[in-house]
Amino acid sequence: MPNMRLTKNPMPSQDPTVRNANFEEVALGYTEEMALDEAQRCLNCKQKFCVSGCPVRIDIPAFIHETAQGNFEAAYQIISLSSSLPAVCGRVCPQESQCEGQCIRGKKGEPVAIGRLERFVADRHNSAEHAEVSVPEKNGHKVAVIGSGPSGLTCAGDLARKGYEVTIFEALHLPGGVLVYGIPEFRLPKAIVQREIEGLKALGVKVETNVVIGRTLMIDELMEEMGFEAVFIGSGAGLPKFMNIPGENLKGVYSANEFLTRINLMKAYRPDASTPIQHGRSVAVVGGGNVAMDAARCAKRMGADVTVVYRRTEKELPARREEVEHAMEEGIRFLFLTNPVAIESNEQGWVSGIRVQKMELGEPDASGRRRPVPVEGSEEDLPMDCVIMALGTSPNPLIKSTTEGLATQRWGGIIVEEETGKTSREGVYAGGDAVTGAATVILAMGAGKTAAAAIDAKLSGNA
Ligand SMILES: Cc1cc2nc3c(=O)[nH]c(=O)nc-3n(C[C@H](O)[C@H](O)[C@H](O)COP(=O)(O)OP(=O)(O)OC[C@H]3O[C@@H](n4cnc5c(N)ncnc54)[C@H](O)[C@@H]3O)c2cc1C
């Protein structure tokens, strides 16, 4: 008999007044008792709506069924058939708009906490000892992967399991992409990502860091001189957007990507770190997406008084609801219907404030959301000593210059065949944010999987 309680088991979390001053994980994870209880809320529906909401089609009812029986390792193995990063996805996937958004229990009450169960099962697996993986026999084919974010890691893993000799080339000094340089430690502990990367290395994947494709090496060199028969581009969308308002190049203005990279990848929050970062007292974060929430919550933990400045209302905030609630609980202030028009400086050229303008919502724009319209004569100055721009990112144009004939969209996204990830350049595949623009971890993983299958089909002669 399923458990018909209408609400999810709540996630145990650090107290907001404690966690807003540390970088330890906010959500603490289910206990075994909670996981068993939550799993019993699943109705094991014949028509698996939740699976259709999952971009990599995990057999969710099957893994939850095993969880409800206490067969946690069997549950993990079911998830692993479709996802190579369950401990990551259990933490950062937007389940509310994917699997849980489709869950039948959500019609009357809350959906089954699929993400929390995925995290529980993955953490359980990771905390146990497992037999060493056997390195698959090599099939004689060499593939290069550019970028070590979720798309690159997934593509590399799938190919290595089939015997391909895979080398990942990563521009930064540590692999992991946004999982290590963007998403903060308090949402995704870096040890989890590190473990996934060690798993790939154990399969024989080589990881070459500090190699910028397009500067250190070109795609043409990889293919024509170094013997790689196929290349997967998973270089993400790391180029930040700005507003082009006066004062954006003052000292004390960061793109969210730079601010988060200094904190997460370069550990600026640690007292022993030598990474320079401005410890602003009053920080404005401009934007309303997940990246803005991460930047605001990091700045708060660095000791600042933080204000998120967003030009629409709370209802239109694009960030996950859970992240917004966490930010609010942690004492971050939100100024809605407000837009910066200039950043002001002191005599030394440092940020001293922002000039903002009130907005009101007009007619819907191309995105279907009501367009913010400035209110005449509503400008005011807010004193600030640091401004973080979190307005979105686009693919870095560098990658296009690395080979002839790589077709891209006007905004920089690489053009691919949807079913295979094949680009216009023979032997070159692409996926993740480099193709879609800023999206999600699970979509990037899905794209890495698609491309790995297509590369395998081509190189093994089954295409
Ligand atoms: C702050 C932040 C928070 C986010 N939070 C979430 C979340 O909660 N949930 C979610 O699902 N998604 C989230 N996202 C989005 C998600 O992280 C991305 O969609 C995903 O990481 C894209 O994966 P990817 O493999 O395409 O690229 P990335 O993760 O961006 O990895 C690309 C890698 O390629 C490397 N690279 C780039 N150019 C080159 C080159 N020329 N040569 C060699 N290497 C290169 C980069 O250094 C990087 O390591 C967030 C993004 C950010 C920035």
The ligand as a Gaussian input file, in Angstrom:
#p B3LYP/6-31G(d) Opt

LIG

0 1
 C       26.781000      29.592000     -11.556000
 C       26.012000      28.561000     -12.319000
 C       25.066000      27.799000     -11.664000
 C       24.349000      26.827000     -12.349000
 N       23.444000      26.068000     -11.670000
 C       22.814000      25.050000     -12.297000
 C       21.930000      24.190000     -11.591000
 O       21.682000      24.361000     -10.405000
 N       21.356000      23.172000     -12.269000
 C       21.611000      22.943000     -13.598000
 O       21.098000      21.965000     -14.141000
 N       22.423000      23.761000     -14.298000
 C       23.030000      24.802000     -13.689000
 N       23.864000      25.629000     -14.392000
 C       24.065000      25.378000     -15.830000
 C       24.983000      24.169000     -16.060000
 O       26.038000      24.172000     -15.147000
 C       25.476000      24.148000     -17.484000
 O       24.339000      24.092000     -18.337000
 C       26.386000      22.949000     -17.761000
 O       27.499000      22.944000     -16.909000
 C       26.850000      22.949000     -19.210000
 O       27.756000      21.892000     -19.375000
 P       28.805000      21.890000     -20.571000
 O       29.513000      20.601000     -20.497000
 O       28.125000      22.240000     -21.836000
 O       29.786000      23.119000     -20.281000
 P       30.581000      23.654000     -19.013000
 O       30.128000      23.069000     -17.747000
 O       30.536000      25.132000     -19.164000
 O       32.064000      23.161000     -19.281000
 C       32.795000      23.644000     -20.386000
 C       34.266000      23.419000     -20.130000
 O       34.980000      23.672000     -21.340000
 C       36.160000      24.397000     -21.039000
 N       36.546000      25.142000     -22.251000
 C       35.935000      26.210000     -22.800000
 N       36.580000      26.602000     -23.903000
 C       37.637000      25.767000     -24.050000
 C       38.699000      25.678000     -24.997000
 N       38.780000      26.538000     -26.021000
 N       39.623000      24.711000     -24.838000
 C       39.555000      23.810000     -23.798000
 N       38.569000      23.861000     -22.866000
 C       37.618000      24.819000     -22.993000
 C       35.735000      25.303000     -19.898000
 O       36.852000      25.761000     -19.158000
 C       34.838000      24.364000     -19.088000
 O       35.570000      23.644000     -18.139000
 C       24.575000      26.635000     -13.743000
 C       25.508000      27.431000     -14.421000
 C       26.221000      28.391000     -13.723000
 C       27.233000      29.231000     -14.473000

